[in-house]
Amino acid sequence: MTRFIPPWLSGHRAVLVALAALIACAFVVAATDDQFGYAPSELLKSLVTVIVVCGTVTYLCAAIVRVPPNSDSWLITALILFFVMPVANDSATWKTAAIGAAAAALSKYVLVWRKRLIVNPVVVGAVVCYALTYADIGGLMYIPWWVAAEPLLIPMLVIGALLVTVLRVWELVAVYLAASAITLLIAGQVTAVPDLKMWLTSTPVLFLGTIMLPEPLTSPARRGPLLAYGALVGVLMHCQVKIDITSSYEFSFDPEIALALGCLFAFAVRLATGSARRIQLSATTAPSAAGTYVISGDPVGGAPGFVPGQWATLSAPSWSMPVWHSSRRVFSFSSPSGADATEFSFTTGPQPSPFKARLIGQRQSAFIDNQGGDFVVRPKNFATDQIVLIASGIGITPYISMLRTWLAAGADLSRILLVHMVGDDSRRVYRDVLDEAVAHGARVVIIENPDASPEAIDRIVELSEELVTGGPLPRYYISGVPAFVSATRSRLTRAHRDLLLRPWRIHTDSFTGY
């Protein structure tokens, strides 16, 4: 399914498209369904309010700290708030939407740890309105999450499923939904199909799970903690626990409270792994091969703590950046773990994207907004297993980080086979690192494949079969563009049927950040 995702559809663009489509559906329903409860003019007033307030507060705060905002982030926040805040049909609802939008935008600059978000901004806006409403301050209205409406159920299901597919977060969302459903069953709230429909149309379980839960900056970046985060939010949101605070106030785990606690769990994980801060780089970009560039820079405040093979979200915001041109990209580290300088690599076509064009040929202030991933070789596996590293094009970068780290430690690389498929010799990168790896026992094979022929993948499988003969099944790592990763994995599985019973021996790194 993911092979049909166009390369230009980044995660942030996908969320923008999904929200725009859902907004269009809401306006159609408002115009055609008299029972919907909201008029198109009221929806328009709400939409304009959250966009104007979010944009104004964001750029005002950005001007104060003298750092341009990421062009798409503030708009995504505003569009999500449109579905969370009350629809502006009177002064109280309009004021609630405006205050929620202002609080959400402000939180990106106030509620931070070393310049890094702690809680999803939409959650902050909702919690602020929640607190003010219960304290009877300002005459605000309750947060309705009106997106949980029966006429929007089918659009939400379709759009949510497509978005989760593009973002590749089905596992997270499945765990969240399973935890939600099991909690409701235990609480006795769902006993039949009508109850299930009521659950989907009376709570924002789908909207929160498909659009808000996967937000990368406020969720864990490794698989184990990420799934625990999804389960935690699902359980809290539906646990039906109520706590008496005063004679007139009863605390419950409303959706915004459940997600806020999930964000705090993710923040604790980032603190424990040393990835809780936003890191500034004074980055320099230089060519390394045909159409390939290396970004390097000294991180302010010390090097990021990462495991070789992991990725980072790099942003280079600009004051004049249009909304559609994202100011973020995902790259794999190519520098060794613990090095003073941080390095990434990327490729370009004949016409570089606006983001990459700004990086090429000039010193650019950039930021590491996030880091993580599970595409790593565990020390115990490195010590005992045969390791096959398979890359296409610039997909070799995570392996360069691994090799550099192992070489710096003086490790024996005799159990390493690295296969790198390139278009031609002019596209080869990191020759010095590969030569040094060979000198330390690794086997490195370069396959030139200018026509992107599928026969080249057969050659990769043949090389891997040499290791399997008479020995244990190796661990395979496949890195590159999604089509290459999918085809190589499929071909390896057909060649080695044991991999069907041991799928954990294949690790993939497939994302459009390359």
GIWO-V87669 format. One line per field, one symbol per residue. ss: DSSP state (2 for helix, 1 for strand, 0 for the rest). phi: phi as a letter, one per 20 degrees, with the letter a starting at -180 (. if undefined). burial: 1 if it has 9 or more other C-alpha atoms within 8 Angstrom, else 0. A space follows every 10 residues. Layout:
ss->???
phi->???
burial->???
This chain:
ss->0222000000 2222222222 2222222222 2200000002 2222222222 2222222222 2222200000 0022222222 2222000000 2222222222 2222222222 0110011000 2222222222 2222000000 0000000002 2222222222 2222222002 2222222222 2222222000 0022222222 2200222222 2200022200 0022222222 2222222200 0111000001 1100222222 2222222222 2220000011 1111111110 0111111110 0000000000 1111100000 0000000111 1110000000 1111111000 0002222220 0001111111 1100000022 2222001111 1122222222 2222222200 0000011111 1100222000 2222222220 0011111100 0000222222 2222222200 0000111111 0222222222 2222200222 2022211111 0000
phi->.ffeffffef gfffffffff ffffffffff eddfefoceg ffffffffff ffffffffff ffffemcfff fefffggfff ggeeffffdb ffffffffff ffffffffdd ecclmdgdcg gfffgffffg ffffeldnme dfeelffecg feffgfffff ffffffflcg fgffffffff fffffffmec cbggffffff ddcegffffe degfgffccf dcggffffff fffffffcfm eccfecfdcc ecefgfffff ffffffffff ffemcedede ceeddcfcaf mccddcaeff noffecdgoe dcedccfcfd ffffefdcbd cefdeffnff edcccbdceg cffgffffff mbfcfcceeb brodecefgf fffcdfdddd cclfffgfff ffffffffem fedfeddddc ecfaffefcl fffffffffd ofdccddebf elffffffff ffffffffgm cfffedcccq fgffffffff fffffcffff ecffeddccc bfff
burial->0000000000 0111110111 1100111011 1000000001 0110111011 1011101110 1110000111 1111111111 1111111100 0111111111 1111111110 1110011111 1111111111 0110000001 1010111110 0110111011 1011110010 0110111111 1011100001 0000110011 1101111111 1011100111 1110111011 1111111110 0000000001 0010111111 1111111011 1001111111 1111111010 1111111110 0011110111 1111111100 1000111111 1111111000 1111111100 0100110111 0011111111 1110110000 0100111111 1111111111 1111111000 0010111111 1111001100 0011011101 1111001110 0000011101 1001001100 0001111111 1101101110 1110000010 0000111111 0101
